[in-house]
Every structure is written in C-alpha cells, then in structure tokens.
Amino acid sequence: MASGVMIVAEHRDGKIRKISNELLGLAGKLSGDLGGGVSALLIGKGVEGMAADLGKFGAEKVYVCDADVFDKYSPDGYAAAVAAAAKEADPALIIFGASGEGKDLSPRAAAKIGTGLSSDCVEVSVEGGKVITKRPVYSGKCYAKTEAVASPAMVSVRPNVYPAGDEVGAAGEVVKVDAGVSDVKAKVKELNITATGRPELTEAEKIVSGGRGLKSAENFKIIEDMADTIGAAVGASRAAVDSGYADISRQVGQTGKVVNPVLYVALGISGAIQHLAGMRTSKVIVAVNKDPDAPIFQKADYGIVDDLFKVAPVMTEELKKMVSE
C-alpha cells in the first residue's frame, strides 16, 4: 500500500537547490499522516555524492537515477526516472518544486505515471488521509481547494512557501534505480547562463523590481544598486522588458516568472493585473510610484507616492546604513 512522501530534488553546479530543502521540510510535516517516511529522488550524472545533503535535511531514503543520459535535463528522460522511482518507492504523495524545471517535469511525470497533478500550490495538507491543496487561480485573484483522488497524489509547490527542513545529520539510505532509459528524444546541446552574482529570481527571498517608470535601461542601475545592497534579485515588469530596459529573464508576471519572496520592492511599476499575478503572494510588498491611483498600492503593505528618482537613492543609502550596523 502506498505510504509516505517522496520529493523530486533539484540540483545545479553540484549543489542541492534551496527549493529541495524546502520540500523536505514540508514532506516531514506530512509524512506521518500518510503512514510512512520521507524519501527523495535525485536524477543526473555523477549525482550520488549529493545524496548525503538530502539526508541531512530529512530524507530517510534517497533514490538515485545516475546515468550518462541524465547529464542534462530532458523532459522525457527525467519523467521516466520519476516513474521508475515512484514504482520502487510506492509513495502516497510526490512533491515537485514549482520552479522552471518542476513546472515542465511534473505534468509529464504525472502523465507517465497515470495520476493527477495539483500545480503551483501555496498550501498542502492531509485531511482524513486525503491530500488537500490550495492554489491560486484567475491570475491569483482567488484560490482553489483541491483534493487528490488518484494515487500517488502529485503536487508542485511554490518556492519560499515553506521553510527548509531542520538538519538532522543523518546520511539517508541510498537506493539506486534503473530508469531503463538509454536515449532521449530531446537533448540539451548547450547552456548559456549569465552569471550575475545575485540570487535566482524564482527562489530569491528579496526582490527589487523596476517598471516603465525607470525610463531607460541605464536607469536600471538604480534597481541594481538597491538589490545589491540587500542581497536581492533584480526583477522587471513586462512594460520595462518590452521597452528594452531589462532582459526578459528578469520579467515578473503572468507572462514572466512567478515569484514568492519575503520582500518585494516595486519601483515605478503601476501594478497591472498581469504583474500582480506573478508577485501578489509576496510576504511584504513595498511600492514607490508617483501616481496615487496606481493599482500596485491596493496590494502594497507600504507605499510611497513620489518620484522614484528621488526616493530610491535615499532608500538605498538608508539600507546601506542598516546593513552595515
């Protein structure tokens, strides 16, 4: 009988990503109600050495699909690995991160296994043995509550919703899994990654975003200076991206990236519904806009109605003082 929780871990540059530790923390809370323990799935080439890092954060078993064919992410190959590990582990619940990779992989894995998926969740619980989720719908204007009716239940969870699991110091048992994959249909030939030294946008706990009010790409240095002062990621509205002020990789919103930071600072962003859909679940929202009727103020916890070119430099200087204390 299916029991326990399995998380699908993500890694990059030989390190387990923060979202994976958050999922382990959630799995630890849910596993008891699902009659089993916590396990993790690690897919890649030469990744077995990272299994101990998952054990430290609560994975009692780490299923490892380690093969040359998994050197780079591939949708069909990784989905086959998830299906093979699910057959081996027989979990009651499988959890993915709602990251770029997780959003691509989870529906493919669900189809491969023949189960349902509740995606982009902000809350997961177990009630009467059933997995219950809460997820935003209609551009985040309301929430849907869903109940898993197939087994295993499968969900993807937004980053920064749950805290990372506590370090338990255990290594975790390693179980090797043969996914039966010798080749994949789509292969990644090359990765072009721009190194900024800043946190990744979708996992960042602090984000400073700029909009069309910045007026030029050169003025985005105002955003970058504030972000670097507090160790934040840099975001942008679609209007700023369409105007050529920022790269599309920074776009936050319905047609960009969905973020869930502890702090979101919006400078010169009006707050159209498409932008709010990508950041409205932020814990604290600070907005600066000279238009008192800008929609962003309806969602902001703190708002300043003034010219961002006067306010932002002062904010940055005050933040520098706070950081240096």
N, C-alpha and C positions, 0 to 999 in steps of 0.2 A: 504493500500500500504506500502511495506517495506520502512523503513527510519531509519536513524541514524546508530550508530556503537555500537556493543557490544564486550567487551573484555572478554576473559576467564582468570580469575585471578588464580594465583598460590600462595600457602602459605606453610610455613614449620615452625614447632615448634611454632604455634600460631601467626606467623607474616606473613604479605603480602610480597612476594618476590619482589626484585627490578625490575625484568622484567615486573611485572604487572603495576607498576607506569610508566614505560617507554611506555607501550602500551596505558595507559590512556592519556599520553601526545600526542601520535600520533592520538588517537581517537578524541581528542579535536580539532585537526587541520583539520580532515577530515569530522567531523560530519555535519558541516554547508553545505558542498557541497552535502551531502547525505540527506538533508531535515529533519534532526532530531537531537536528543541529544545523549549523551554518557551514556551507561549503562555497568555494569559489572556482570559477573556470578561468584558466589562463591559456590564451591562444597566441602562438607566434613561433619564431625560430630562435632557439637558444634562450628560452624564457624560463626554464625550470628553476634557475637560480633566484628568480624573483618570488617564488612560491613562499619562501620564508617571510617575506614582507607582508604577504596577505595573512599568514598565520599569526603574525604579531598583532593584527587588528581583529582577530576573532574567527578566522576561517579554520575550522577544525579539520577539514579536508580540502585539498587543492587539486582539482582535476586539471591536468596539463595536456594540451594538444600541441606538441612541439614537433615541427617538421619544416623542411625547406620550403614547402608550398605555402606555408603561413608566414613567410618572411615579411610580406607587406599585406595590409588589409585587403581582402577581397570579399565581396558580398556573398557569393555562392559558397566559397570555401569556409568562411567563418560560420555561416549558417549551418553548414553540415557538421562543423565541430560542435556547435551548441546542441544540435540534435543528438549527436553521439554521446556527449557528456550527460545530457538530460536522461537518455536511456540508461546510462550507467548509474547515475546518482538517484534517479527517480524522485526529484523534489516536488513538493506541493506548490512551490512558488519559485519562479525565476525572475530576477530583477536585473534590469539594464539601467545605465545612466541615460538620461535624455540629452546626450551630447550629440555632436555631429555623427560620430561613429555609431552610437547607440540608436539614434533615430533611423539610421539606414539599416542596421543589422536586426533590430528587434522584430519588425514586421516580417522580414524574410525568415527569421528563425521560427516565428510563430506559425507561418505557413508551412514550413518544413516539418514541424512537429505536429501540426494539425490542431492548434489550440487558439484561444483568443488573446488579444493584447489590449491593455489599457495604457495609453501612451501619455507622456508629458505630465505625470502626476505630481501633485504637490502634497498629497497625503495618502498613506497606505496603512490599513489596519486590518485586523482579523476579528470578525464578529460571528460567534456561533460556528466557528470552523470555516467560515467563508472569507475570502479576501475581498475587502472593500476599498475602493479608491476614490479620490477626489481629484478632478482635473478641470482646468479652465476650458471654457467653450465660448463661441461667439466673440472671438478676439479678447477673451479674458473678462468680458462683461458679467459673466456668471459662471457657476461651477456645476459640473455634472457628477453625480454619485453613481458609481458602477459596482456591480457585484460579479465576480468571476464565476462562470457556470461550467467551464471546462477545466480539465486537469492535464498538465500543470497550469496553474494560473500564471500569467506573464504580465509584467508591468515595466514601464520605464519611468524613472524619477528625475526630476529637475535637479541640477547641481545646486548646492548651498541650501537645500531644504532641510536636510538632516545633518547633525554634527557627525564627525568621524567617530568610529568606534574607539573605545579605550584600548590602549596597548595591553595585551595580556601576556606577552613574552613567549607564547608557545610558537613552535615552528609550523605546526599543522602537518597532517599526513599527506604525502604526495601520491596521487593516483594517476598513472599515465593512461591516456585514452587515445586509441587509434580511430581517427575520424573517417578512415577509408578514402581519403582524398589524395589523389596523385597529381591532379592538374585542376586548374580553374579556368572558367570561361573568360573572365576579365582580369587582366593583370596590370598592376601599377608599375609603370616603367620608371617614373621619376617623381620625386617630391621636391617642390620648391617652397621652402619655409623661410619667411622673413623674420630674422631674429631681432626683437625689439628690447629684450630685457625686461619687459613688463609682463604681468600675469595674463594668461589667456582669457579672452573676453567672456566666454561662457562659464568659466569656473571662478572668475575674479570675485572677491568679497567686496571690493571697492571699484567703482567705475566713474570716470568723468567723461561726459559726452557733450559734443558740440553740435549745433544746428546751423541753419542758414544764416542765423544772426551773426555768425563769425565773419561773414562777408568775403573771405578769401582763404585759400589753402595756407598761406603764410600765417594768418592769424590763428590757425590751429595750434601754434606753439603755445598759446595761452592755455589751451586744454592740456597739452603735453606737460607743461611746467607744473600745473596743479596736480596732475596724475602722478608725476614722478616724485613730487613732494610727499605724497601719502602712500606711495607704492600701489597705485591703482592702474587699472587697464584703461585704454582710451576707446571711447565709442563715438558714434555719429548717427545723426538722423538720416533718413533716406534723402531728404531735401539737400542736406550737406553733401552727401555722396553724389547725387545727381548733378549738383553744381560743380563737382570736381574738387571740393575742398578736402575730401577724405577718401581713402580707399574703401572699396566695397566690403573688404574683410572686417571693417570696423562697424558696419551698419547694424543697428539695433532696431528691431521692429518686426512686424508681421511678415515682411518680405526679406528680413535680415536674420539676425540671431536673437534668440530668446534668452534673456539673462535674469538672474535672480540674486543680485548682490545684497550685502548688508547695507551698503551705502551707494546711492546713485545720484550723482550731481549732474543736472541738466542745464547747460549754459546756452542761451539763445535758441532753445527748442520750444516751439509752440505747443507741442503735445497732441498732434493729430492722433486719431484713434489707432491708426496703423502703428505708430511709435509706441503708444501706451500698451498695445498688445504684447510688445516684446520686453517691457520692463516694469509693468504695473505691480508685480508681486515682490518688488524690491522692498526690503525691510524699512529703510528710511530714504525718502526722496527729497532732494534739495533742488529748487529751481530758481534760476535767475532769468528774467525776461522783462523787457520794458513795456510790454503790453499787459495791462492788468487783467484783461479778459482772456488771456492765453489759456487753453484747456489744461495745460500742464499743472496750473495752480489748483485745479479741482482734485488732483491726485497727490500733490506735493504735501509733505509733512512740514516743510519750511520753505517759504517763498520770499523772494526779494524782487520787488518791482523797480527796476532801474536798468541803466545801461551796463551790459556785461563787461564792456571795455573799462569801465570804472570800478566795477565790483570785483571781478575775477582776480586782478592783480593784488587787491587788498586781501581777498580771501587766501590767496596763495601765501602771501607774506605772513599772515596770522597762523596759517597751518604750519609754516616752517618753524615758527616760534614754538608751537605746541609739540612738534616732532622733536625739536632739539632739547626740550625740557626733560 
